[in-house]
Amino acid sequence: MKRKLSIILLTLFTAPSMANADLISAYLSGKVDYVQGTGGAFENLETTLPFGVEAGVELLGMELWGEALIMGDDQYLMTANFGFGIEIGGDIRITAGAYTGPMFFKFNPEENSGLEIPSDVRAILDSGAVPISSADIEAQYNEEFADKESTASEFAAGWNLLRGRFLLEYSLLPFVTLGVGGHAGYHFVLSGDDAVADLRGRAIDTIAEEYKLDDLDSSIKPKLKEAVGAKPIDESELKGVNYNVGAFLKVKL
């Protein structure tokens, strides 16, 4: 009877820890990656070998993990990922998974060249037909919108609609693994360049409306937009693919 009671008590005390080991786990990794992708955000990234950290938790087969990479001089890439993965093997193991989640980019701010009005438009504006000169419009644009453009050019954000990964790991110690792997994703990203081009168009629209430039000459506003590189956001250009391959050292917590 005492033996049976001992077995029952041992089971009660050890079962939670066994279940906890199986149901939830966490890790922290240092990593180096080669990162590439399509779209303005990835085109602005430096091509040096990025490095950074990754951390994640797994609960009931679902995974939540994030990474932060230093891409270059004042350039960063961060992602958060939620999905599921399958792991097979022992000391040498393979992991495959599918995820979704946001992406964030930080870049060096672009130097704003400001508005320089073309000579033919300048002649119309300086004819006295409107209560503002071409120099005044340039000054107003550069004063009111230059800082906004600089800030917008520093950041980009988007979403990995689907991101897959494949990892190959080798156990160096019971809680330490060395591995290589790769990720590939299909994303939707609004880059800083896209935001700046759209902001420039809105800025010209504001100035044109304030001074009734369309009433003077309907060609003025399109020419001003062309001069600053204004362009509305095209959703079809925000879609793209990204991938990264690299190596990592993982510590299970």
C-alpha positions in Angstrom: 0.0 0.0 0.0 2.8 2.4 0.9 4.5 1.5 -2.3 1.4 2.3 -4.4 1.0 5.6 -2.5 4.6 6.5 -3.2 4.2 5.8 -6.9 1.0 8.0 -7.0 2.8 10.9 -5.2 5.8 10.6 -7.5 3.6 10.7 -10.5 1.7 13.8 -9.3 4.9 15.7 -8.6 6.8 14.8 -11.7 4.0 14.9 -14.3 3.7 18.7 -14.4 7.4 19.2 -15.0 7.3 16.5 -17.7 4.4 18.1 -19.4 5.9 21.5 -19.1 9.1 20.3 -20.9 7.0 18.9 -23.7 4.4 21.7 -24.0 6.5 24.9 -23.7 10.1 25.8 -24.6 12.1 28.9 -25.3 15.4 29.8 -26.9 17.8 32.6 -27.7 20.1 32.7 -30.8 22.9 34.7 -32.1 22.9 34.7 -36.0 24.5 36.0 -39.2 22.3 36.1 -42.3 22.5 37.1 -45.9 19.2 39.0 -46.7 17.7 39.9 -50.0 14.2 40.7 -51.4 12.2 42.6 -53.9 10.7 46.1 -53.5 12.0 49.5 -52.4 12.7 48.5 -48.8 15.0 45.7 -49.6 16.7 47.6 -52.5 17.8 50.2 -49.9 19.4 47.7 -47.6 23.2 47.5 -47.6 24.7 44.2 -48.9 27.1 43.6 -46.0 26.5 40.5 -43.9 23.9 41.3 -41.3 24.1 39.9 -37.7 21.8 40.0 -34.8 19.7 38.0 -32.4 16.6 35.8 -32.5 14.4 34.7 -29.6 11.3 32.5 -29.5 8.8 30.4 -27.5 6.9 27.3 -28.5 3.6 26.4 -26.8 1.5 23.4 -27.8 3.2 23.1 -31.2 2.7 26.8 -32.0 5.7 29.1 -32.3 6.2 32.8 -31.7 9.6 34.2 -32.5 11.3 37.4 -33.5 14.6 38.6 -34.9 16.5 41.9 -34.9 19.3 42.3 -37.4 21.9 45.1 -37.9 22.0 45.5 -41.7 24.6 48.2 -41.9 25.3 51.8 -40.8 22.2 52.8 -38.9 20.1 50.2 -40.8 18.0 47.6 -39.0 15.5 44.9 -39.8 13.1 43.4 -37.3 10.4 40.8 -37.8 7.9 39.0 -35.6 6.6 35.6 -36.7 3.7 33.4 -35.5 3.0 29.9 -36.9 3.9 26.3 -36.4 7.0 24.1 -37.0 7.8 20.4 -37.2 11.1 19.1 -35.8 12.6 15.7 -36.4 15.8 14.1 -35.4 18.1 13.8 -32.3 21.6 15.3 -32.1 21.2 16.2 -35.7 17.7 17.5 -36.4 15.7 19.2 -39.1 13.0 21.9 -38.5 10.5 23.1 -41.1 7.8 25.7 -40.4 5.3 28.2 -41.8 4.7 31.6 -40.3 3.1 35.1 -40.7 3.9 38.4 -39.1 5.1 42.0 -39.4 8.4 43.4 -40.6 10.0 46.7 -39.7 12.9 48.6 -41.3 15.1 51.5 -40.2 17.3 53.3 -42.7 19.6 56.3 -42.8 17.4 59.4 -43.5 17.6 60.7 -47.1 19.0 64.1 -47.8 16.1 66.1 -49.1 16.9 68.1 -52.2 13.8 70.2 -51.9 11.6 71.6 -54.6 13.3 73.3 -57.6 10.6 74.7 -59.9 11.2 74.2 -63.7 11.9 77.3 -65.7 8.7 77.2 -67.8 6.5 76.9 -64.6 8.6 79.6 -62.9 7.8 82.0 -65.7 4.1 81.4 -65.3 4.2 81.8 -61.5 6.3 85.0 -61.7 4.1 86.7 -64.2 2.0 88.2 -61.4 -1.1 86.2 -62.2 -1.1 84.5 -58.7 -0.4 86.2 -55.3 2.8 84.1 -54.8 6.1 83.8 -56.5 8.0 80.7 -57.5 10.5 81.4 -54.8 7.8 81.6 -52.2 6.4 78.2 -53.3 9.8 76.6 -53.1 10.4 78.1 -49.6 6.9 77.0 -48.4 7.4 73.5 -49.7 10.9 73.1 -48.3 9.9 74.6 -44.9 6.6 72.6 -44.4 7.4 69.3 -45.9 11.2 68.7 -45.9 11.3 67.4 -42.3 8.3 65.1 -43.0 10.0 63.6 -46.0 13.2 63.0 -44.1 11.3 61.2 -41.3 9.3 59.1 -43.7 12.4 58.0 -45.6 13.9 56.5 -42.4 11.3 53.8 -42.0 9.4 51.0 -43.8 6.9 48.5 -42.6 5.0 45.5 -43.9 3.8 42.0 -43.4 5.0 38.6 -44.3 1.8 37.0 -45.5 3.5 33.7 -45.6 7.1 32.9 -44.5 8.6 29.4 -44.5 11.8 28.3 -43.0 14.1 25.2 -43.0 16.8 24.7 -40.3 19.5 22.0 -39.9 20.9 21.9 -36.3 23.6 19.9 -34.5 23.7 19.6 -30.7 27.0 20.7 -29.2 25.6 20.4 -25.7 22.3 19.4 -24.3 21.0 22.9 -24.5 23.3 24.4 -27.2 23.0 23.8 -30.9 24.9 25.1 -34.0 22.9 25.4 -37.2 22.3 26.7 -40.6 19.1 27.6 -42.3 17.0 29.6 -44.6 13.8 31.6 -44.8 11.6 32.6 -47.8 8.6 34.9 -47.6 5.9 36.6 -49.6 5.4 40.1 -48.3 3.5 43.3 -48.5 5.8 46.3 -47.6 5.4 50.0 -47.8 8.9 51.5 -48.1 10.1 54.9 -47.1 10.6 55.8 -50.8 6.9 54.9 -51.5 5.7 57.0 -48.5 7.9 60.0 -49.5 6.8 60.0 -53.2 3.1 59.9 -52.0 3.8 62.7 -49.5 5.3 64.9 -52.1 2.3 64.5 -54.3 0.0 65.5 -51.4 2.2 68.5 -50.6 1.9 69.8 -54.2 -1.9 69.2 -54.1 -2.1 71.3 -50.9 -0.1 74.2 -52.4 -2.0 74.1 -55.7 -5.3 74.2 -53.9 -4.2 77.0 -51.6 -3.2 79.3 -54.5 -5.7 78.0 -57.1 -2.8 77.1 -59.5 -5.1 74.9 -61.6 -7.2 78.0 -62.4 -4.1 79.7 -63.7 -2.7 76.8 -65.8 -3.7 73.1 -65.5 -0.2 72.0 -66.4 1.5 73.6 -63.4 0.6 71.0 -60.8 1.7 67.9 -62.9 5.0 69.7 -63.7 5.6 70.5 -60.0 4.9 66.8 -59.1 7.3 65.7 -61.7 10.0 68.1 -60.4 9.8 66.6 -56.9 9.4 63.0 -58.0 5.8 62.7 -56.6 4.1 59.4 -57.2 0.9 57.9 -55.7 1.2 54.6 -53.9 0.7 51.6 -56.2 -0.4 48.6 -54.2 0.8 46.2 -56.9 4.4 47.4 -56.3 4.2 46.7 -52.6 4.1 43.0 -53.0 7.2 41.0 -53.3 9.4 38.1 -52.0 12.3 38.0 -49.5 14.7 35.4 -48.4 17.7 35.0 -46.1 20.2 32.2 -45.4 22.7 32.0 -42.6 24.1 30.4 -39.5 23.2 30.6 -35.9 24.2 29.4 -32.4 21.1 28.6 -30.3 20.7 28.3 -26.5 17.6 26.6 -25.2 16.3 28.4 -22.0 
